[in-house]
Amino acid sequence: MSAKGSYKPQDSIAAHYPDAVEWRRTLHKFPQPSWLEFFATAFAAEKLTEWGYDVKQGRDVVAEDKLLLLPDAEKLQEEYDRALKAGANEKFLAPAKGGFTGVMATLKGDQPGPVIGYRFDLDSNEVTETQDGTHMPARQGFVSQNPGYAHMCGHDIHTATGLLLAKYFADNRAALKGTVKMIFQPNEENLSGASPMIEKGILDDLDYILGGHIGLSVKETGHICFNVHSFLALSRFEVTFTGRPTHAAASPEQGKNAMLGACSAVSNLYAIARHSQGATRINVGTLQAGTTWNVIPDRAYFRMETRGVTNELNEYMVEKARDVIEGAARMYDLTVEMKPAAMAVVAESSPELIAMAERVAATLPSVKKVVPSAPFNASEDITLMMERVQQKGGQALITLFGTPTHGGHHSSSFDADEAVIRNAAEFYAALQKEITG
């Protein structure tokens, strides 16, 4: 460990920051995407257990009936074996088998106080990382070892931040007031990981939920923003049209062409009138239909999403999309299923927490500037967690931690200033003290 000499528990973040950098780099080498984050799950669970946390995994933290778009059994086993080969401890890997990734670790302080949850995401992107020598992970030897997968959004940094913070709380348990819950969430990129954890009730005793993201619209190290706006509510669906196959030349009148229904729907989805009250989005990202030249397709499948700058505007798009899809099915005498695949809502941080966070940030040497406000301009399923805690009378805060992003989020050359790990952990620790008094 890096803690040496006259180490004091209150100096835990500074002392263990070099370790956190190594944790980040290890996680970066072995990325896995949504519902396949076996290595990261085992990595976090093992350390949290070692530090004295009450660790829960698998079906204890993820509701099985909420696992949307779960990979097939062969893929799940392949990635499980990959994590094992990379050095994951099978004791902490086994609970995640079958796609039940994610960790919740609880630590009760020696003094009474509130229950505060911290959320960090685990999953990688399905992107091939550049091997260019100008790319720091490639230059330093920790580039992704899993072809087609890479941490190109900073979730490896988020996880390392969570572990650094968890170590600090463990080292300072005697002074810790209340309870901390460290929530390491799977499947943020597909926006399907928060809901299964919420369903298990792990948030229902929280007085506060805190989370954040590196970079995005705050791109300078030492900058920080709490008044984060322009989240987009989102709904995703798998849409399947079913008809009747037949020979396209010999008996076309006997067929019910699912492809025609899907194509009609797709064309008309883009024709939905936009709303006067704010921006909306719709997109069909993939369309699959048909088997060969001379058979009328009896099945067509596509994936679609809607977004809106408010929950109401997104719901407007969902309702109109459903009308279009059901109308196309009636037109071609087909059956159709719209299966929910993901969702996120528009959420706002609690004003009291924003004000408190700004006061705390002003006292931290690592904070060079508190950015007055910044747009998120995307969707994030931490908003579901924020909404749940606020609905139960608690408070929520999402923070943007500044760092350059060297190519941009989700690009093959994304990278960040690793100092953001220490900066974020220091802020969370200071805010914890301010909340608990």
C-alpha positions as a printed NumPy array, in Angstrom:
array([[  0.   ,   0.   ,   0.   ],
       [  1.071,   3.568,  -0.495],
       [  0.258,   4.66 ,   3.068],
       [  3.587,   4.874,   4.859],
       [  5.348,   6.661,   7.674],
       [  3.195,   8.968,   9.762],
       [ -0.041,   7.909,   8.134],
       [ -3.223,   9.285,   9.72 ],
       [ -6.71 ,   7.985,   8.871],
       [ -7.94 ,  11.456,   7.953],
       [ -5.234,  11.557,   5.267],
       [ -6.56 ,   8.366,   3.688],
       [ -7.555,   9.913,   0.358],
       [ -4.176,  11.506,  -0.297],
       [ -2.305,   8.443,   0.967],
       [ -4.265,   5.94 ,  -1.115],
       [ -4.674,   8.053,  -4.234],
       [ -1.718,   6.278,  -5.943],
       [ -3.476,   2.98 ,  -5.213],
       [ -6.691,   4.354,  -6.714],
       [ -4.811,   5.209,  -9.906],
       [ -3.647,   1.594, -10.087],
       [ -7.199,   0.373,  -9.432],
       [ -8.426,   2.556, -12.278],
       [ -5.769,   1.213, -14.618],
       [ -6.536,  -2.383, -13.74 ],
       [-10.241,  -1.792, -14.364],
       [ -9.37 ,  -0.049, -17.62 ],
       [ -7.462,  -3.112, -18.851],
       [-10.393,  -5.46 , -18.318],
       [-13.563,  -3.626, -19.422],
       [-16.908,  -5.33 , -19.878],
       [-20.22 ,  -3.79 , -21.   ],
       [-23.751,  -3.892, -19.626],
       [-24.757,  -6.965, -17.553],
       [-21.292,  -8.397, -18.241],
       [-19.273,  -6.319, -15.738],
       [-18.006,  -9.431, -13.965],
       [-14.416,  -8.3  , -13.453],
       [-15.337,  -4.871, -12.056],
       [-18.001,  -6.381,  -9.795],
       [-15.611,  -8.912,  -8.255],
       [-12.806,  -6.332,  -8.046],
       [-14.947,  -3.89 ,  -6.055],
       [-16.626,  -6.517,  -3.886],
       [-13.34 ,  -8.047,  -2.801],
       [-11.845,  -4.753,  -1.688],
       [-14.98 ,  -3.581,   0.074],
       [-15.177,  -6.861,   1.983],
       [-11.53 ,  -6.564,   2.972],
       [-12.212,  -3.069,   4.359],
       [-15.023,  -4.226,   6.625],
       [-18.132,  -3.37 ,   4.623],
       [-21.28 ,  -5.463,   4.646],
       [-21.272,  -6.422,   0.973],
       [-24.315,  -7.595,  -0.958],
       [-24.249,  -8.892,  -4.536],
       [-26.227, -10.786,  -7.125],
       [-29.938, -11.3  ,  -6.562],
       [-29.692,  -9.435,  -3.258],
       [-29.181,  -6.149,  -5.129],
       [-30.585,  -6.766,  -8.631],
       [-34.211,  -7.725,  -9.333],
       [-34.295, -10.566, -11.851],
       [-37.542,  -9.482, -13.511],
       [-35.994,  -6.088, -14.303],
       [-32.98 ,  -7.416, -16.214],
       [-33.693,  -5.942, -19.654],
       [-31.764,  -6.955, -22.788],
       [-29.761,  -9.598, -20.942],
       [-27.093, -11.188, -23.182],
       [-27.556, -14.849, -24.119],
       [-26.214, -17.651, -21.93 ],
       [-23.198, -18.271, -24.154],
       [-22.102, -14.629, -23.977],
       [-22.65 , -14.478, -20.224],
       [-20.449, -17.534, -19.718],
       [-17.789, -16.242, -22.109],
       [-17.439, -12.96 , -20.228],
       [-17.583, -14.686, -16.838],
       [-14.685, -16.898, -17.915],
       [-12.84 , -13.864, -19.282],
       [-13.058, -12.142, -15.894],
       [-11.855, -15.286, -14.139],
       [ -8.894, -15.528, -16.491],
       [ -8.07 , -11.847, -15.854],
       [ -7.646, -12.639, -12.158],
       [-11.071, -11.974, -10.62 ],
       [-11.612, -13.77 ,  -7.322],
       [-14.281, -16.391,  -7.957],
       [-15.684, -15.992,  -4.434],
       [-16.836, -12.507,  -5.431],
       [-17.452, -13.404,  -9.068],
       [-19.888, -16.266,  -8.462],
       [-22.82 , -14.155,  -7.141],
       [-22.825, -12.204, -10.424],
       [-23.102, -15.276, -12.63 ],
       [-25.906, -15.013, -15.144],
       [-25.702, -11.233, -15.428],
       [-26.389, -10.252, -11.813],
       [-23.581,  -7.734, -11.731],
       [-23.329,  -4.824,  -9.313],
       [-22.404,  -4.34 ,  -5.67 ],
       [-23.873,  -2.581,  -2.656],
       [-21.624,  -2.151,   0.381],
       [-22.805,  -0.728,   3.701],
       [-20.683,   0.699,   6.504],
       [-22.206,   1.904,   9.767],
       [-20.221,   4.572,  11.544],
       [-19.54 ,   4.508,  15.25 ],
       [-21.694,   7.605,  15.721],
       [-25.39 ,   8.146,  14.861],
       [-26.4  ,  10.047,  11.768],
       [-28.177,   9.897,   8.389],
       [-27.956,   7.214,   5.72 ],
       [-26.077,   8.529,   2.684],
       [-25.797,   6.63 ,  -0.595],
       [-23.065,   7.111,  -3.186],
       [-23.609,   5.76 ,  -6.675],
       [-20.848,   4.806,  -9.127],
       [-21.244,   2.984, -12.459],
       [-19.228,  -0.059, -13.56 ],
       [-19.848,  -0.737, -17.248],
       [-17.697,  -0.056, -20.285],
       [-18.574,   0.92 , -23.84 ],
       [-18.66 ,  -1.378, -26.834],
       [-15.826,   0.511, -28.534],
       [-12.367,  -0.529, -29.699],
       [ -9.738,   1.555, -27.945],
       [ -7.025,   3.187, -30.017],
       [ -3.529,   1.738, -29.78 ],
       [ -1.944,   5.008, -30.901],
       [  1.189,   5.905, -28.955],
       [ -0.159,   9.36 , -28.169],
       [ -2.988,   7.746, -26.172],
       [ -1.891,   7.592, -22.541],
       [ -3.348,   4.152, -21.684],
       [ -1.555,   2.7  , -24.707],
       [  1.656,   4.528, -23.856],
       [  1.544,   3.495, -20.206],
       [  0.564,  -0.121, -20.885],
       [ -2.972,  -0.317, -19.519],
       [ -4.965,  -0.166, -22.747],
       [ -8.025,  -2.451, -22.967],
       [ -7.177,  -6.148, -23.223],
       [-10.732,  -7.022, -24.309],
       [-11.159,  -6.319, -28.047],
       [-14.317,  -4.37 , -28.813],
       [-14.767,  -3.171, -25.237],
       [-13.21 ,  -0.121, -23.615],
       [-13.814,   2.372, -20.822],
       [-14.421,   5.345, -23.088],
       [-16.806,   7.19 , -20.771],
       [-14.819,   7.19 , -17.538],
       [-16.689,   4.568, -15.542],
       [-13.361,   3.007, -14.55 ],
       [-12.515,   6.371, -12.977],
       [-15.925,   6.516, -11.315],
       [-15.394,   3.063,  -9.78 ],
       [-11.887,   3.939,  -8.604],
       [-13.273,   7.121,  -7.041],
       [-15.901,   5.105,  -5.199],
       [-13.285,   2.698,  -3.881],
       [-10.997,   5.516,  -2.758],
       [-13.912,   7.118,  -0.922],
       [-14.92 ,   3.773,   0.583],
       [-11.39 ,   3.269,   1.898],
       [-11.512,   6.706,   3.492],
       [-14.774,   5.912,   5.281],
       [-13.412,   2.564,   6.463],
       [-10.23 ,   4.191,   7.777],
       [-12.28 ,   6.822,   9.619],
       [-15.102,   4.641,  10.914],
       [-14.642,   5.876,  14.48 ],
       [-15.408,   9.428,  13.349],
       [-18.072,   8.47 ,  10.802],
       [-21.559,   9.684,  11.673],
       [-24.413,   7.611,  10.337],
       [-24.272,   5.019,   7.58 ],
       [-22.812,   5.061,   4.088],
       [-24.013,   2.872,   1.25 ],
       [-21.587,   2.486,  -1.643],
       [-23.63 ,   1.527,  -4.708],
       [-21.707,   0.206,  -7.716],
       [-24.294,   0.048, -10.487],
       [-24.147,  -2.049, -13.671],
       [-25.565,  -1.153, -17.065],
       [-25.62 ,   2.63 , -17.084],
       [-24.776,   2.868, -20.793],
       [-27.975,   1.051, -21.769],
       [-29.855,   2.886, -18.983],
       [-31.196,  -0.352, -17.53 ],
       [-29.118,  -0.825, -14.393],
       [-30.683,   1.567, -11.906],
       [-34.223,   0.207, -12.084],
       [-33.365,  -3.375, -10.979],
       [-31.446,  -2.019,  -7.976],
       [-34.273,   0.355,  -7.053],
       [-36.712,  -2.559,  -7.282],
       [-34.743,  -4.429,  -4.597],
       [-35.36 ,  -1.539,  -2.183],
       [-31.723,  -0.679,  -1.576],
       [-32.485,   3.053,  -1.707],
       [-35.544,   3.087,   0.492],
       [-33.721,   3.963,   3.722],
       [-31.547,   6.697,   2.175],
       [-31.701,  10.258,   3.415],
       [-29.357,  11.371,   0.624],
       [-28.199,  10.024,  -2.754],
       [-25.033,  11.471,  -4.287],
       [-23.508,  10.745,  -7.666],
       [-21.574,  12.354, -10.448],
       [-19.826,  12.156, -13.785],
       [-16.441,  13.259, -15.008],
       [-15.987,  15.576, -17.966],
       [-18.993,  16.105, -20.214],
       [-19.473,  19.894, -20.384],
       [-16.941,  20.614, -17.575],
       [-13.579,  19.988, -19.162],
       [-10.944,  21.592, -16.924],
       [ -9.32 ,  19.804, -14.015],
       [-10.308,  21.451, -10.742],
       [-13.587,  22.797, -12.076],
       [-16.789,  21.465, -10.549],
       [-20.511,  22.016, -11.12 ],
       [-23.566,  21.209,  -9.023],
       [-26.317,  23.037, -10.897],
       [-26.511,  20.469, -13.69 ],
       [-29.403,  20.858, -16.128],
       [-30.666,  19.658, -19.511],
       [-31.096,  16.013, -18.673],
       [-33.222,  14.227, -21.249],
       [-35.99 ,  11.889, -20.19 ],
       [-35.752,   8.714, -22.237],
       [-37.769,   5.614, -23.116],
       [-36.419,   2.717, -25.16 ],
       [-38.411,  -0.104, -26.705],
       [-37.917,  -3.31 , -28.633],
       [-40.641,  -3.445, -31.269],
       [-41.601,  -6.735, -32.954],
       [-44.121,  -7.051, -35.804],
       [-45.434, -10.545, -36.544],
       [-47.232, -11.53 , -39.731],
       [-47.504, -14.599, -41.992],
       [-44.832, -15.959, -44.344],
       [-45.599, -17.134, -47.836],
       [-44.002, -17.495, -51.272],
       [-43.587, -13.989, -52.672],
       [-44.398, -15.068, -56.261],
       [-46.681, -18.108, -55.952],
       [-49.088, -16.856, -53.258],
       [-48.327, -13.28 , -52.199],
       [-51.964, -12.619, -51.246],
       [-51.68 , -15.145, -48.421],
       [-48.833, -13.333, -46.712],
       [-48.83 , -10.687, -44.027],
       [-45.699,  -8.661, -44.543],
       [-44.126,  -7.721, -41.215],
       [-41.353,  -5.81 , -42.966],
       [-43.844,  -3.467, -44.596],
       [-45.447,  -2.775, -41.254],
       [-42.097,  -2.021, -39.642],
       [-40.938,   0.201, -42.493],
       [-44.197,   2.129, -42.44 ],
       [-43.855,   2.601, -38.705],
       [-40.249,   3.754, -38.911],
       [-41.021,   6.313, -41.616],
       [-43.949,   7.733, -39.694],
       [-42.173,   7.798, -36.342],
       [-39.883,  10.451, -37.761],
       [-42.94 ,  12.403, -38.882],
       [-44.346,  12.855, -35.357],
       [-45.038,  16.538, -34.813],
       [-42.616,  18.128, -32.383],
       [-44.044,  19.814, -29.301],
       [-44.183,  23.577, -28.825],
       [-43.144,  23.316, -25.163],
       [-39.608,  22.022, -25.716],
       [-37.15 ,  19.774, -27.523],
       [-37.899,  16.133, -28.234],
       [-36.004,  13.344, -29.966],
       [-36.822,  10.035, -31.629],
       [-34.555,   7.47 , -33.214],
       [-34.687,   3.966, -34.622],
       [-31.242,   2.49 , -34.205],
       [-31.551,  -0.942, -35.769],
       [-34.029,  -2.77 , -38.023],
       [-34.02 ,  -6.483, -38.811],
       [-36.453,  -8.309, -41.096],
       [-36.7  , -11.087, -43.648],
       [-34.81 , -14.282, -44.384],
       [-34.348, -14.631, -48.147],
       [-35.32 , -13.42 , -51.637],
       [-38.7  , -14.993, -52.188],
       [-40.353, -15.269, -48.784],
       [-42.634, -12.549, -47.474],
       [-41.2  , -11.69 , -44.032],
       [-43.309, -12.789, -41.092],
       [-41.198, -10.987, -38.507],
       [-39.612,  -7.56 , -38.27 ],
       [-37.826,  -6.135, -35.271],
       [-36.431,  -2.734, -34.442],
       [-35.075,  -0.821, -31.473],
       [-36.261,   2.716, -30.907],
       [-35.954,   5.469, -28.349],
       [-37.693,   8.717, -27.504],
       [-36.341,  11.621, -25.474],
       [-37.653,  14.902, -24.152],
       [-36.385,  17.804, -22.087],
       [-39.17 ,  17.091, -19.601],
       [-40.777,  13.847, -18.492],
       [-44.069,  15.068, -19.95 ],
       [-42.558,  15.783, -23.367],
       [-40.956,  12.366, -23.469],
       [-44.286,  10.778, -22.56 ],
       [-45.897,  12.746, -25.4  ],
       [-43.401,  11.166, -27.804],
       [-44.023,   7.686, -26.372],
       [-47.785,   8.025, -26.786],
       [-47.465,   9.275, -30.365],
       [-44.954,   6.537, -31.18 ],
       [-47.327,   3.913, -29.834],
       [-50.139,   5.306, -32.011],
       [-47.916,   5.13 , -35.096],
       [-46.727,   1.587, -34.392],
       [-50.177,   0.219, -33.607],
       [-51.577,   1.98 , -36.666],
       [-48.966,   0.353, -38.902],
       [-49.844,  -3.045, -37.456],
       [-53.537,  -2.526, -38.208],
       [-52.778,  -1.296, -41.716],
       [-50.954,  -4.523, -42.631],
       [-53.023,  -6.877, -40.43 ],
       [-50.102,  -7.689, -38.143],
       [-49.627,  -8.177, -34.45 ],
       [-47.092,  -5.997, -32.672],
       [-45.341,  -5.914, -29.305],
       [-43.613,  -2.885, -27.775],
       [-41.341,  -4.188, -25.033],
       [-39.738,  -1.609, -22.701],
       [-35.942,  -1.79 , -22.744],
       [-34.735,   1.206, -20.719],
       [-35.814,   4.478, -19.216],
       [-34.484,   7.613, -17.596],
       [-36.231,  10.675, -16.263],
       [-35.476,  14.354, -15.876],
       [-34.369,  15.009, -12.316],
       [-33.112,  18.049, -10.459],
       [-30.643,  18.18 ,  -7.617],
       [-32.049,  19.357,  -4.305],
       [-31.481,  23.112,  -3.916],
       [-30.333,  22.726,  -0.302],
       [-27.645,  20.263,  -1.372],
       [-26.505,  22.477,  -4.241],
       [-26.023,  25.387,  -1.83 ],
       [-24.23 ,  23.18 ,   0.68 ],
       [-21.984,  21.688,  -2.002],
       [-20.99 ,  25.139,  -3.228],
       [-20.011,  26.147,   0.309],
       [-17.953,  22.985,   0.729],
       [-16.243,  23.33 ,  -2.645],
       [-15.138,  26.866,  -1.777],
       [-13.036,  25.426,   1.069],
       [-11.195,  22.801,  -1.004],
       [ -7.756,  23.634,  -2.47 ],
       [ -8.404,  21.157,  -5.304],
       [-11.37 ,  23.206,  -6.532],
       [-10.215,  25.965,  -8.85 ],
       [-13.673,  27.064,  -9.953],
       [-17.293,  26.309,  -9.157],
       [-19.033,  26.474, -12.523],
       [-22.418,  28.201, -11.978],
       [-24.355,  25.802, -14.2  ],
       [-23.691,  23.251, -16.915],
       [-25.807,  21.15 , -19.287],
       [-25.795,  17.361, -19.189],
       [-27.325,  17.099, -22.689],
       [-27.929,  13.36 , -22.439],
       [-29.808,  10.775, -20.397],
       [-28.627,   9.095, -17.185],
       [-30.437,   6.514, -15.088],
       [-29.088,   7.885, -11.818],
       [-32.051,  10.221, -12.285],
       [-34.329,   7.302, -11.355],
       [-32.409,   6.905,  -8.091],
       [-32.597,  10.633,  -7.428],
       [-36.333,  10.624,  -8.087],
       [-36.936,   7.67 ,  -5.735],
       [-35.007,   9.205,  -2.837],
       [-36.622,  12.619,  -3.305],
       [-40.105,  11.082,  -3.494],
       [-39.467,   9.55 ,  -0.076],
       [-38.453,  12.893,   1.406],
       [-34.7  ,  12.656,   0.92 ],
       [-32.285,  14.827,  -1.029],
       [-30.212,  14.188,  -4.153],
       [-27.211,  15.721,  -5.873],
       [-25.423,  15.033,  -9.143],
       [-22.037,  16.665,  -9.692],
       [-19.887,  17.178, -12.771],
       [-16.178,  16.84 , -12.012],
       [-13.947,  18.689, -14.455],
       [-11.326,  16.985, -16.605],
       [-10.162,  17.129, -20.215],
       [-11.553,  14.181, -22.164],
       [ -8.959,  13.789, -24.959],
       [-11.156,  12.857, -27.903],
       [-14.526,  13.038, -26.2  ],
       [-16.842,  10.589, -24.494],
       [-17.429,   7.279, -26.299],
       [-14.617,   7.963, -28.776],
       [-11.808,   5.446, -29.282],
       [ -9.28 ,   7.881, -27.795],
       [-11.156,   9.035, -24.693],
       [ -9.025,   9.578, -21.609],
       [ -9.081,  11.811, -18.538],
       [ -6.812,  13.471, -16.001],
       [ -6.511,  10.895, -13.222],
       [ -6.283,  13.718, -10.667],
       [-10.087,  13.865, -10.958],
       [-10.228,  10.651,  -8.892],
       [ -8.673,  12.39 ,  -5.9  ],
       [-10.601,  15.623,  -6.489],
       [-13.957,  13.845,  -6.559],
       [-13.231,  11.666,  -3.519],
       [-12.075,  14.703,  -1.514],
       [-15.238,  16.575,  -2.38 ],
       [-17.509,  13.675,  -1.414],
       [-15.664,  13.226,   1.884],
       [-15.933,  16.941,   2.698],
       [-19.63 ,  17.017,   1.792],
       [-20.237,  13.998,   4.018],
       [-18.759,  15.895,   6.957],
       [-20.878,  18.954,   6.162],
       [-24.089,  16.928,   5.938],
       [-23.517,  15.021,   9.159],
       [-22.199,  18.013,  11.132]])
